[in-house]
């Protein structure tokens, strides 16, 4: 919680077009993975479609994301990062790299590699744990049945 609060305060102080929280996550996916539908973004981020829609609306309003017709389905819409959105994401990424370098400046190379390894393992395990299973129907209890 302290880390999150400090990051939010720093982002407010630094200003600029860098989005925060969930907006940043969605912008990252669109910048790195390319155009996606709202439903795809929701599935990728384990967020509710209505939540993603609200956050996307904010990104569109700020000119960081645009809506495009889906070339594979004329009824559908794809979301894509604009040039300004890509720039905002890269600005955030650079700020984060500078901050991580500053925070870990006294760490050895081995300690940094260990951190990366453990965070990667944690993220993989968390994603596996959070991913819905094909055998679990909505509303059905999870876990083994007797």
C-alpha positions as CSV (number, residue, x, y, z in Angstrom):
1,X,0.0,0.0,0.0
2,X,2.8,2.4,0.8
3,X,4.5,1.7,-2.5
4,X,1.3,2.3,-4.4
5,X,0.5,5.6,-2.6
6,X,4.0,6.8,-3.2
7,X,3.8,6.0,-6.9
8,X,0.5,7.8,-7.2
9,X,1.9,10.9,-5.4
10,X,5.0,10.9,-7.6
11,X,2.9,10.6,-10.8
12,X,0.7,13.5,-9.8
13,X,3.8,15.6,-9.0
14,X,5.5,14.7,-12.3
15,X,2.4,15.3,-14.4
16,X,2.2,14.5,-18.0
17,X,0.0,12.2,-20.0
18,X,1.1,9.0,-18.1
19,X,-2.1,7.2,-17.0
20,X,-2.2,5.4,-13.7
21,X,-3.5,2.1,-12.3
22,X,-5.8,0.1,-14.6
23,X,-5.6,2.7,-17.4
24,X,-1.8,2.0,-17.5
25,X,-2.3,-1.7,-17.6
26,X,-4.8,-1.5,-20.6
27,X,-2.6,1.0,-22.4
28,X,0.4,-1.4,-21.9
29,X,-1.5,-4.3,-23.5
30,X,-2.6,-2.1,-26.4
31,X,0.9,-0.7,-26.9
32,X,2.7,-4.1,-26.7
33,X,0.1,-6.5,-28.1
34,X,-1.7,-4.3,-30.7
35,X,-5.3,-3.6,-31.3
36,X,-7.9,-5.6,-29.3
37,X,-11.6,-5.8,-28.5
38,X,-12.9,-4.7,-25.1
39,X,-13.8,-8.4,-24.4
40,X,-10.2,-9.5,-25.2
41,X,-8.7,-6.8,-22.9
42,X,-11.1,-7.9,-20.1
43,X,-10.0,-11.5,-20.5
44,X,-6.3,-10.6,-20.7
45,X,-6.4,-8.5,-17.5
46,X,-9.0,-10.6,-15.6
47,X,-11.2,-7.5,-15.3
48,X,-14.9,-7.1,-15.8
49,X,-16.0,-5.9,-19.3
50,X,-17.8,-2.9,-17.7
51,X,-14.6,-1.9,-15.8
52,X,-12.5,-2.1,-18.9
53,X,-15.1,-0.1,-20.9
54,X,-15.0,2.7,-18.3
55,X,-11.2,2.8,-18.3
56,X,-11.0,2.7,-22.1
57,X,-13.5,5.6,-22.3
58,X,-11.1,7.6,-20.2
59,X,-8.2,6.7,-22.4
60,X,-10.1,7.5,-25.5
61,X,-11.2,10.9,-24.1
62,X,-7.5,11.7,-23.3
63,X,-6.5,10.8,-26.9
64,X,-4.3,7.8,-25.7
65,X,-6.6,5.1,-27.3
66,X,-8.8,5.2,-30.4
67,X,-11.6,3.0,-31.6
68,X,-11.3,1.4,-35.1
69,X,-13.6,-0.8,-37.1
70,X,-12.7,-4.4,-36.8
71,X,-11.6,-5.5,-40.3
72,X,-12.7,-9.1,-39.6
73,X,-16.2,-8.1,-38.3
74,X,-17.8,-4.9,-39.5
75,X,-20.1,-4.8,-36.4
76,X,-17.1,-4.9,-34.0
77,X,-14.7,-2.3,-32.8
78,X,-11.0,-2.6,-32.0
79,X,-9.2,-0.5,-29.5
80,X,-5.7,0.7,-30.5
81,X,-3.1,2.9,-28.8
82,X,-2.6,6.2,-30.6
83,X,0.8,7.7,-31.2
84,X,0.3,9.8,-28.1
85,X,-0.7,6.6,-26.2
86,X,2.4,4.8,-27.3
87,X,4.5,7.9,-26.2
88,X,2.7,8.0,-22.8
89,X,3.4,4.3,-22.3
90,X,7.1,4.7,-23.2
91,X,7.4,7.7,-20.9
92,X,5.9,5.6,-18.0
93,X,8.2,2.7,-18.9
94,X,11.3,4.9,-18.8
95,X,10.2,6.5,-15.5
96,X,9.8,3.0,-14.0
97,X,13.2,1.8,-15.3
98,X,14.9,4.9,-13.8
99,X,13.1,4.4,-10.5
100,X,13.9,0.7,-10.3
101,X,17.6,1.4,-11.1
102,X,17.6,4.0,-8.3
103,X,16.0,1.7,-5.8
104,X,18.2,-1.3,-6.6
105,X,21.5,0.6,-7.2
106,X,23.2,-1.0,-4.2
107,X,22.0,-4.5,-5.2
108,X,24.4,-7.0,-6.8
109,X,23.7,-8.3,-10.3
110,X,22.9,-11.7,-8.7
111,X,20.3,-10.1,-6.4
112,X,18.7,-8.4,-9.3
113,X,18.5,-11.6,-11.3
114,X,17.0,-13.4,-8.2
115,X,14.3,-10.6,-7.9
116,X,13.4,-11.0,-11.6
117,X,13.3,-14.8,-11.3
118,X,11.1,-14.7,-8.2
119,X,8.7,-12.0,-9.6
120,X,8.4,-14.0,-12.8
121,X,7.6,-17.1,-10.9
122,X,5.1,-15.3,-8.7
123,X,3.3,-13.8,-11.7
124,X,3.2,-17.2,-13.5
125,X,1.8,-18.9,-10.4
126,X,-0.7,-16.1,-9.7
127,X,-1.9,-16.2,-13.3
128,X,-2.3,-19.9,-13.2
129,X,-4.2,-19.7,-9.8
130,X,-6.5,-16.9,-11.0
131,X,-7.2,-18.4,-14.5
132,X,-10.7,-20.0,-14.7
133,X,-10.6,-23.7,-15.4
134,X,-12.6,-25.3,-18.2
135,X,-14.2,-27.7,-15.7
136,X,-15.6,-24.9,-13.4
137,X,-19.1,-23.7,-14.4
138,X,-20.1,-20.2,-13.3
139,X,-21.4,-20.4,-9.8
140,X,-20.1,-23.9,-9.2
141,X,-17.9,-24.4,-6.1
142,X,-14.2,-24.6,-6.8
143,X,-11.9,-27.3,-5.7
144,X,-12.2,-31.1,-5.6
145,X,-15.5,-32.7,-5.0
146,X,-16.1,-35.7,-2.8
